[in-house]
Amino acid sequence: YSPLRSDSVLTTLLAGTAIYPAKAPEGTDFPYVIYQQLAGTKTFTMSAKAWDEPIYSVKAVDSNGSRAGTIAARLETVLTDAALSVSGRSTLYCRPETDVEYPEINQGKTTWHRGQTYRLFVS
């Protein structure tokens, strides 16, 4: 979260720090970013856990598809190989895996979701 919040280009595109876990509060103005863990793999050696590989979705949500794409591109720039801190752990790296892009239509209005899934390697 902190690499996103501290990136001035991203916060300018968002007109602030509209970055939320899982979902934005009801009534939040566009654009905003949401992130959430989707899955994860735990890898063990013979005697102990060696590392975790959580997968996160990080995406822009906006009524303007082009602007959502611009924000998604910035998210990728900021998060690829970002120095992330996980309490009591070491993050080896963060890499994008798949693109996320879909429209959501509610009461005749289209909302765009654009971003990526990211795999973290955490020991």
Secondary structure, DSSP 8 states (H G I E B T S, - for coil): -HHHHT-HHHHHHHTS--EEESS--TT--S-EEEEEEEEEEEEE-SSSEEEEEEEEEEEEEES-HHHHHHHHHHHHHHHTT-----TTS-EEEEEEEEEEEEEEEETTEEEEEEEEEEEEEE-
